Amino acid sequence: MNRASVLATICVCAALFACASTKVEISGSAPKEPLCQAGAEKLSTLVYWGPQWRPDQKEPPLREAAALRGIQDFFANSRCVANANIRRLPSEAAATVPSDEQLLRLAAAAAPAADRVVLIVVRELGPKLLIGIPVIVEGGTEVVIDVRVLDLHTSESLVNVRTHWKSGGTFVVKGVKTLDQDMSAALRATLISGAASH
């Protein structure tokens, strides 16, 4: 059997037996309550985001565009956010991840004033595929983000976490088409579902 036949057989098996599942690992100071609570006053939010890719990251511009769409989608559909002012980290701040003090200074200089400042550092956003033994084919997509939330009225740190979100499984093969949805789902798991489980 030649290589093309083997790949065709794998694809048929994948279509028949693929079963994707989602796994979320959150480490750090998880939120004590969800960002959005039923009946809560709507908050204005200033969101800074930026990538910190590994050196061999493929297609950074494509992934950054997907990350931004996912961030926009999450905040547009968050029930307790009155408005979200989403900005890319300034180039001088993006080289290294800003401290809480630097983040507060950035937020203080921004207009209009907000209730919360959120920092999202995107470390991984893309498909994964493993072929070999003991698993014949295992794939999916993954998101790794660091998220911090500060209260701009009190300067209190409300959230400081790293989230590793994965969707996939045996015989699952995914491309880049769902990356914006994956980014939004990872933020939802971090700021809403993750908080509810703590």
HELIX and SHEET records of a PDB file:
HELIX    1   1 ARG A    3  PHE A   17  1                                  15    
HELIX    2   2 PRO A   60  ALA A   76  1                                  17    
HELIX    3   3 SER A   91  ALA A   94  1                                   4    
HELIX    4   4 ASP A  100  ALA A  108  1                                   9    
HELIX    5   5 LEU A  179  ARG A  188  1                                  10    
HELIX    6   6 ALA A  189  SER A  193  3                                   5    
HELIX    7   7 GLY A  194  ALA A  196  1                                   3    
SHEET    1   A 6 SER A  21  SER A  29  0                                        
SHEET    2   A 6 SER A 157  THR A 170 -1                                        
SHEET    3   A 6 VAL A 137  ASP A 151 -1                                        
SHEET    4   A 6 ARG A 116  ILE A 131 -1                                        
SHEET    5   A 6 LEU A  43  PRO A  51  1                                        
SHEET    6   A 6 VAL A  81  ARG A  88  1                                        
END                                                                             
